[in-house]
Protein backbone atom coordinates (compact mmCIF):
# COMPACT_ATOMS: atom_id res chain seq x y z
CA UNK A 1 0.00 0.00 0.00
CA UNK A 2 1.27 3.46 -0.91
CA UNK A 3 2.05 6.05 1.74
CA UNK A 4 2.08 9.85 1.46
CA UNK A 5 5.84 9.86 2.20
CA UNK A 6 6.54 7.31 -0.57
CA UNK A 7 4.52 9.29 -3.12
CA UNK A 8 6.37 12.46 -2.16
CA UNK A 9 9.90 11.01 -2.33
CA UNK A 10 9.79 8.32 -5.02
CA UNK A 11 12.26 9.14 -7.82
CA UNK A 12 12.41 5.90 -9.81
CA UNK A 13 10.38 5.45 -13.02
CA UNK A 14 7.62 2.89 -12.85
CA UNK A 15 4.02 2.16 -11.97
CA UNK A 16 3.28 1.65 -8.29
CA UNK A 17 0.03 0.05 -7.22
CA UNK A 18 -1.82 0.97 -4.05
CA UNK A 19 -2.29 -2.65 -3.01
CA UNK A 20 -5.32 -4.83 -2.44
CA UNK A 21 -8.57 -3.00 -1.90
CA UNK A 22 -7.31 0.07 -3.74
CA UNK A 23 -9.90 -0.30 -6.54
CA UNK A 24 -7.17 -0.41 -9.18
CA UNK A 25 -5.42 2.81 -8.13
CA UNK A 26 -1.78 3.26 -9.17
CA UNK A 27 0.87 5.98 -9.42
CA UNK A 28 2.82 6.35 -12.68
CA UNK A 29 6.25 7.92 -12.21
CA UNK A 30 8.37 9.02 -15.17
CA UNK A 31 10.89 11.69 -16.14
CA UNK A 32 9.91 14.68 -18.26
CA UNK A 33 11.86 16.24 -21.13
CA UNK A 34 13.46 18.78 -18.78
CA UNK A 35 14.63 16.09 -16.37
CA UNK A 36 11.96 16.54 -13.72
CA UNK A 37 9.69 13.85 -12.28
CA UNK A 38 6.08 13.47 -13.42
CA UNK A 39 3.71 11.64 -11.06
CA UNK A 40 0.20 10.90 -12.25
CA UNK A 41 -2.66 8.84 -10.86
CA UNK A 42 -4.54 6.21 -12.83
CA UNK A 43 -7.21 3.63 -12.11
CA UNK A 44 -7.99 0.39 -13.93
CA UNK A 45 -11.62 -0.69 -13.89
CA UNK A 46 -13.88 -3.05 -15.82
CA UNK A 47 -16.74 -1.09 -17.37
CA UNK A 48 -19.22 -2.84 -19.61
CA UNK A 49 -17.06 -5.95 -19.72
CA UNK A 50 -13.94 -4.07 -20.83
CA UNK A 51 -10.90 -3.04 -18.81
CA UNK A 52 -10.33 0.69 -19.04
CA UNK A 53 -7.87 3.13 -17.49
CA UNK A 54 -9.06 6.39 -15.96
CA UNK A 55 -6.77 9.35 -15.27
CA UNK A 56 -7.31 10.81 -11.79
CA UNK A 57 -4.97 13.81 -11.96
CA UNK A 58 -1.37 14.65 -11.16
CA UNK A 59 0.55 14.76 -7.91
CA UNK A 60 0.90 17.02 -5.88
CA UNK A 61 -2.29 18.77 -7.05
CA UNK A 62 -4.06 15.47 -6.35
CA UNK A 63 -2.86 13.94 -3.11
CA UNK A 64 -2.88 10.24 -2.26
CA UNK A 65 -5.97 10.75 -0.09
CA UNK A 66 -7.83 12.55 -2.86
CA UNK A 67 -6.80 9.95 -5.45
CA UNK A 68 -8.19 7.20 -3.19
CA UNK A 69 -11.39 9.17 -2.73
CA UNK A 70 -11.82 9.52 -6.50
CA UNK A 71 -11.00 5.85 -7.08
CA UNK A 72 -13.63 4.78 -4.53
CA UNK A 73 -16.22 7.09 -6.10
CA UNK A 74 -15.53 5.62 -9.54
CA UNK A 75 -15.78 2.06 -8.22
CA UNK A 76 -19.10 2.84 -6.55
CA UNK A 77 -20.39 4.31 -9.80
CA UNK A 78 -19.53 1.11 -11.67
CA UNK A 79 -21.24 -1.02 -9.01
CA UNK A 80 -24.38 1.11 -9.46
CA UNK A 81 -24.29 0.62 -13.23
CA UNK A 82 -22.98 4.10 -14.03
CA UNK A 83 -20.00 5.01 -16.21
CA UNK A 84 -17.59 7.28 -14.27
CA UNK A 85 -15.90 8.36 -17.48
CA UNK A 86 -18.92 10.49 -18.33
CA UNK A 87 -18.30 12.72 -15.32
CA UNK A 88 -14.86 13.68 -16.55
CA UNK A 89 -16.03 14.34 -20.10
CA UNK A 90 -18.24 17.31 -19.12
CA UNK A 91 -16.48 20.52 -18.13
CA UNK A 92 -18.01 23.15 -15.89
CA UNK A 93 -18.28 25.48 -18.89
CA UNK A 94 -20.13 22.74 -20.81
CA UNK A 95 -22.54 22.36 -17.90
CA UNK A 96 -23.21 26.10 -17.65
CA UNK A 97 -23.91 26.30 -21.38
CA UNK A 98 -26.44 23.50 -21.00
CA UNK A 99 -28.10 25.38 -18.12
CA UNK A 100 -28.36 28.52 -20.25
CA UNK A 101 -29.95 26.62 -23.13
CA UNK A 102 -32.29 24.83 -20.73
CA UNK A 103 -33.66 28.00 -19.15
CA UNK A 104 -33.48 30.33 -22.16
CA UNK A 105 -37.11 29.70 -23.28
CA UNK A 106 -38.38 30.91 -19.88
CA UNK A 107 -36.47 34.22 -19.92
CA UNK A 108 -38.32 37.27 -21.20
CA UNK A 109 -36.90 38.87 -24.32
CA UNK A 110 -36.95 42.19 -22.48
CA UNK A 111 -34.66 41.00 -19.66
CA UNK A 112 -30.88 40.98 -19.49
CA UNK A 113 -30.75 37.53 -17.93
CA UNK A 114 -29.32 35.58 -20.85
CA UNK A 115 -26.75 38.26 -21.65
CA UNK A 116 -25.63 38.25 -18.00
CA UNK A 117 -25.21 34.45 -18.00
CA UNK A 118 -23.07 34.50 -21.15
CA UNK A 119 -20.99 37.41 -19.79
CA UNK A 120 -20.36 35.51 -16.56
CA UNK A 121 -19.31 32.43 -18.51
CA UNK A 122 -16.96 34.34 -20.80
CA UNK A 123 -15.44 36.78 -18.31
CA UNK A 124 -15.19 34.78 -15.08
CA UNK A 125 -15.91 31.07 -15.61
CA UNK A 126 -13.84 30.29 -18.72
CA UNK A 127 -10.63 31.79 -17.24
CA UNK A 128 -11.00 29.84 -13.98
CA UNK A 129 -13.10 26.70 -13.49
CA UNK A 130 -14.57 26.51 -16.98
CA UNK A 131 -12.10 23.93 -18.40
CA UNK A 132 -12.29 21.71 -15.30
CA UNK A 133 -14.49 18.59 -15.26
CA UNK A 134 -17.65 19.62 -13.47
CA UNK A 135 -17.17 16.57 -11.21
CA UNK A 136 -13.85 17.93 -9.92
CA UNK A 137 -14.78 21.52 -9.06
CA UNK A 138 -14.39 21.98 -5.30
CA UNK A 139 -15.21 24.81 -2.91
CA UNK A 140 -11.70 26.25 -3.23
CA UNK A 141 -12.13 26.40 -7.00
CA UNK A 142 -15.40 28.28 -6.64
CA UNK A 143 -13.61 30.72 -4.33
CA UNK A 144 -11.20 31.47 -7.19
CA UNK A 145 -14.19 32.72 -9.19
CA UNK A 146 -15.72 34.66 -6.31
CA UNK A 147 -12.40 36.42 -5.66
CA UNK A 148 -12.75 38.03 -9.09
CA UNK A 149 -16.22 39.51 -8.45
CA UNK A 150 -16.60 39.91 -4.69
CA UNK A 151 -15.95 43.67 -4.73
CA UNK A 152 -19.14 44.08 -6.82
CA UNK A 153 -21.89 42.80 -4.50
CA UNK A 154 -24.72 42.41 -7.01
CA UNK A 155 -22.50 40.61 -9.52
CA UNK A 156 -21.17 38.46 -6.67
CA UNK A 157 -24.70 37.45 -5.63
CA UNK A 158 -25.64 36.56 -9.20
CA UNK A 159 -22.42 34.58 -9.61
CA UNK A 160 -23.09 32.53 -6.47
CA UNK A 161 -26.64 31.75 -7.61
CA UNK A 162 -25.61 30.78 -11.12
CA UNK A 163 -22.70 28.60 -10.11
CA UNK A 164 -25.02 26.83 -7.65
CA UNK A 165 -27.68 26.37 -10.34
CA UNK A 166 -25.05 24.80 -12.60
CA UNK A 167 -23.84 22.51 -9.80
CA UNK A 168 -27.39 21.35 -9.11
CA UNK A 169 -27.96 20.71 -12.82
CA UNK A 170 -24.84 18.53 -12.79
CA UNK A 171 -26.03 16.68 -9.69
CA UNK A 172 -29.36 15.98 -11.34
CA UNK A 173 -27.53 14.39 -14.28
CA UNK A 174 -25.20 12.36 -12.07
CA UNK A 175 -22.15 14.40 -13.06
CA UNK A 176 -21.25 15.23 -9.46
CA UNK A 177 -22.40 14.43 -5.92
CA UNK A 178 -22.63 17.77 -4.11
CA UNK A 179 -22.84 21.54 -4.47
CA UNK A 180 -19.84 23.28 -2.81
CA UNK A 181 -21.11 26.80 -3.52
CA UNK A 182 -22.46 27.44 -0.01
CA UNK A 183 -19.13 26.45 1.53
CA UNK A 184 -17.28 28.73 -0.89
CA UNK A 185 -19.58 31.65 -0.09
CA UNK A 186 -19.13 31.08 3.65
CA UNK A 187 -15.38 31.58 3.25
CA UNK A 188 -15.83 35.05 1.74
CA UNK A 189 -16.21 38.29 3.76
CA UNK A 190 -19.78 39.43 4.28
CA UNK A 191 -21.12 42.27 2.16
CA UNK A 192 -22.55 45.21 3.99
CA UNK A 193 -26.14 45.34 2.77
CA UNK A 194 -27.13 48.75 1.55
CA UNK A 195 -30.50 49.31 -0.10
CA UNK A 196 -30.25 51.73 -2.98
CA UNK A 197 -33.61 52.85 -4.31
CA UNK A 198 -33.90 53.78 -7.95
CA UNK A 199 -33.71 57.52 -8.42
CA UNK A 200 -37.06 59.18 -8.99
CA UNK A 201 -38.35 62.72 -9.21
CA UNK A 202 -41.12 64.04 -7.05
CA UNK A 203 -44.32 63.62 -9.03
CA UNK A 204 -44.67 67.42 -9.23
CA UNK A 205 -41.44 67.53 -11.30
CA UNK A 206 -42.44 64.99 -13.94
CA UNK A 207 -44.35 67.43 -16.14
CA UNK A 208 -41.31 69.69 -16.49
CA UNK A 209 -39.05 66.69 -17.19
CA UNK A 210 -41.34 65.45 -19.97
CA UNK A 211 -41.50 68.93 -21.47
CA UNK A 212 -37.70 69.00 -21.67
CA UNK A 213 -37.72 65.54 -23.26
CA UNK A 214 -40.30 66.59 -25.88
CA UNK A 215 -38.18 69.61 -26.83
CA UNK A 216 -34.97 67.58 -27.07
CA UNK A 217 -33.32 66.50 -30.32
CA UNK A 218 -33.46 62.83 -29.30
CA UNK A 219 -34.78 60.30 -31.80
CA UNK A 220 -38.57 59.95 -32.01
CA UNK A 221 -38.38 56.40 -30.63
CA UNK A 222 -36.61 57.69 -27.55
CA UNK A 223 -38.69 60.85 -26.98
CA UNK A 224 -42.04 59.21 -27.60
CA UNK A 225 -41.09 56.04 -25.78
CA UNK A 226 -40.11 57.85 -22.60
CA UNK A 227 -43.31 59.88 -22.63
CA UNK A 228 -45.45 56.79 -23.25
CA UNK A 229 -43.66 55.06 -20.38
CA UNK A 230 -44.48 57.94 -18.00
CA UNK A 231 -48.09 58.26 -19.14
CA UNK A 232 -48.82 54.55 -18.78
CA UNK A 233 -46.66 53.85 -15.68
CA UNK A 234 -45.31 50.76 -17.42
CA UNK A 235 -41.81 49.26 -17.43
CA UNK A 236 -39.05 50.17 -19.84
CA UNK A 237 -38.99 46.76 -21.53
CA UNK A 238 -42.76 46.77 -21.98
CA UNK A 239 -42.52 50.03 -23.92
CA UNK A 240 -39.34 49.22 -25.86
CA UNK A 241 -40.72 45.91 -27.16
CA UNK A 242 -44.32 47.09 -27.61
CA UNK A 243 -45.84 45.82 -30.86
CA UNK A 244 -48.74 47.39 -32.74
CA UNK A 245 -50.65 44.10 -32.49
CA UNK A 246 -51.02 44.74 -28.75
CA UNK A 247 -52.97 47.98 -29.19
CA UNK A 248 -56.71 48.37 -29.63
CA UNK A 249 -56.85 52.06 -30.50
CA UNK A 250 -60.62 52.11 -31.00
CA UNK A 251 -61.21 50.86 -27.46
CA UNK A 252 -58.22 52.78 -26.08
CA UNK A 253 -56.51 49.72 -24.57
CA UNK A 254 -52.97 48.39 -24.69
CA UNK A 255 -52.78 44.72 -23.70
CA UNK A 256 -49.28 43.64 -22.76
CA UNK A 257 -49.04 39.84 -23.16
CA UNK A 258 -48.03 37.67 -20.22
CA UNK A 259 -44.75 36.76 -21.93
CA UNK A 260 -43.61 40.36 -21.62
CA UNK A 261 -44.72 41.25 -18.10
CA UNK A 262 -42.69 40.79 -14.94
CA UNK A 263 -45.58 39.02 -13.20
CA UNK A 264 -46.21 36.58 -16.06
CA UNK A 265 -49.81 37.81 -16.26
CA UNK A 266 -51.18 39.86 -19.17
CA UNK A 267 -51.77 43.49 -18.27
CA UNK A 268 -54.35 45.81 -19.87
CA UNK A 269 -53.46 49.48 -19.84
CA UNK A 270 -56.17 52.11 -20.48
CA UNK A 271 -54.82 54.73 -22.87
CA UNK A 272 -55.24 58.39 -21.93
CA UNK A 273 -55.81 61.13 -24.48
CA UNK A 274 -52.14 62.11 -24.58
CA UNK A 275 -51.04 58.47 -24.82
CA UNK A 276 -53.21 58.16 -27.92
CA UNK A 277 -51.55 61.27 -29.39
CA UNK A 278 -48.11 59.76 -28.76
CA UNK A 279 -49.18 56.56 -30.51
CA UNK A 280 -50.61 58.52 -33.44
CA UNK A 281 -47.26 60.27 -33.88
CA UNK A 282 -45.46 56.92 -33.65
CA UNK A 283 -47.80 55.41 -36.26
CA UNK A 284 -46.91 58.16 -38.71
CA UNK A 285 -43.27 57.06 -38.47
CA UNK A 286 -43.65 53.35 -39.18
CA UNK A 287 -47.16 52.88 -40.64
CA UNK A 288 -48.42 51.00 -37.61
CA UNK A 289 -46.66 47.68 -38.18
CA UNK A 290 -44.24 45.70 -36.02
CA UNK A 291 -42.52 47.49 -33.17
CA UNK A 292 -44.21 50.70 -32.10
CA UNK A 293 -40.96 52.53 -31.39
CA UNK A 294 -38.08 50.85 -33.26
CA UNK A 295 -34.58 52.28 -33.39
CA UNK A 296 -34.12 54.48 -36.45
CA UNK A 297 -30.68 52.96 -37.06
CA UNK A 298 -31.25 49.24 -36.50
CA UNK A 299 -35.01 48.80 -36.80
CA UNK A 300 -34.89 46.75 -33.60
CA UNK A 301 -35.99 47.69 -30.09
CA UNK A 302 -33.96 50.50 -28.56
CA UNK A 303 -31.53 49.41 -25.84
CA UNK A 304 -32.45 49.36 -22.17
CA UNK A 305 -30.02 52.23 -21.47
CA UNK A 306 -31.48 54.59 -24.06
CA UNK A 307 -34.13 56.20 -21.87
CA UNK A 308 -31.77 56.66 -18.93
CA UNK A 309 -29.16 58.27 -21.18
CA UNK A 310 -31.74 60.74 -22.46
CA UNK A 311 -32.59 61.70 -18.88
CA UNK A 312 -28.91 62.10 -17.97
CA UNK A 313 -28.20 64.19 -21.06
CA UNK A 314 -30.86 66.67 -19.96
CA UNK A 315 -29.78 66.78 -16.31
CA UNK A 316 -32.90 64.98 -15.12
CA UNK A 317 -31.91 63.15 -11.94
CA UNK A 318 -34.09 60.07 -12.40
CA UNK A 319 -34.27 56.70 -14.10
CA UNK A 320 -36.94 55.59 -16.52
CA UNK A 321 -38.18 53.06 -13.99
CA UNK A 322 -38.48 55.87 -11.48
CA UNK A 323 -41.53 57.24 -13.29
CA UNK A 324 -43.48 54.29 -11.90
CA UNK A 325 -42.55 55.45 -8.42
CA UNK A 326 -43.69 58.97 -9.30
CA UNK A 327 -47.06 57.63 -10.38
CA UNK A 328 -47.41 55.51 -7.24
CA UNK A 329 -46.53 58.46 -5.00
CA UNK A 330 -49.04 60.65 -6.81
CA UNK A 331 -51.69 57.98 -6.24
CA UNK A 332 -50.94 57.99 -2.52
CA UNK A 333 -51.01 61.79 -2.31
CA UNK A 334 -54.35 61.97 -4.12
CA UNK A 335 -56.02 59.22 -2.04
CA UNK A 336 -56.30 56.68 -4.87
CA UNK A 337 -57.36 53.28 -3.49
CA UNK A 338 -54.36 51.00 -2.98
CA UNK A 339 -55.72 48.09 -5.05
CA UNK A 340 -56.52 50.46 -7.91
CA UNK A 341 -53.04 51.99 -7.86
CA UNK A 342 -51.34 48.60 -7.68
CA UNK A 343 -53.46 47.25 -10.52
CA UNK A 344 -52.53 50.28 -12.63
CA UNK A 345 -48.87 49.35 -12.12
CA UNK A 346 -49.51 45.76 -13.19
CA UNK A 347 -48.71 44.40 -9.74
CA UNK A 348 -50.31 41.21 -8.45
CA UNK A 349 -52.59 42.25 -5.60
CA UNK A 350 -54.13 40.17 -2.78
CA UNK A 351 -53.13 36.62 -1.89
CA UNK A 352 -53.92 33.63 -4.12
CA UNK A 353 -57.19 32.84 -2.37
CA UNK A 354 -58.50 36.39 -2.82
CA UNK A 355 -57.39 36.50 -6.45
CA UNK A 356 -59.45 33.38 -7.17
CA UNK A 357 -62.58 35.43 -6.42
CA UNK A 358 -61.48 38.95 -7.39
CA UNK A 359 -60.59 38.44 -11.04
CA UNK A 360 -61.46 41.89 -12.41
CA UNK A 361 -58.53 44.02 -13.54
CA UNK A 362 -60.56 47.19 -12.81
CA UNK A 363 -60.02 48.44 -16.36
CA UNK A 364 -62.98 50.83 -16.42
CA UNK A 365 -62.13 52.21 -12.99
CA UNK A 366 -58.56 52.78 -14.15
CA UNK A 367 -59.57 54.81 -17.20
CA UNK A 368 -60.37 58.03 -15.28
CA UNK A 369 -57.32 57.43 -13.06
CA UNK A 370 -54.94 57.41 -16.02
CA UNK A 371 -56.70 60.40 -17.58
CA UNK A 372 -56.26 62.33 -14.32
CA UNK A 373 -52.56 61.38 -14.32
CA UNK A 374 -52.34 62.55 -17.95
CA UNK A 375 -53.83 65.94 -17.11
CA UNK A 376 -51.47 66.27 -14.15
CA UNK A 377 -48.51 65.80 -16.46
CA UNK A 378 -49.72 68.31 -19.02
Secondary structure, DSSP 4 states (H G I P E B T S, - for coil): ---HHHHHH--S-EEEE--TTSTTEEEEEEE-TTS-EEEEEEEEEEETTEEEEEEEEETTTS-HHHHHHHHHHHHHHHHTT--THHHHHSBHHHHHHHHHHHHGGGS-TTSSHHHHHHHHIIIIITTTTTTSBGGG--HHHHHHHHHHHTTSHHHHHHHHHHHHHHHHHHHHTTS-S---HHHHHHTSPPPPP---PPP---GGGHHHHHHHHHTS-S-HHHHHHHHHHHHHT--HHHHHT-BGGGEETTTTEEEE-GGGSTTSS-EEEEPPHHHHHHHHHHHHHHTT-SBTTB-TTTSSBPPTTHHHHHHHHTT----TTHHHHHHHHHHHHTT--HHHHHHHTT---S-HHHHHH-----HHHHHHHHHHHHHHH-
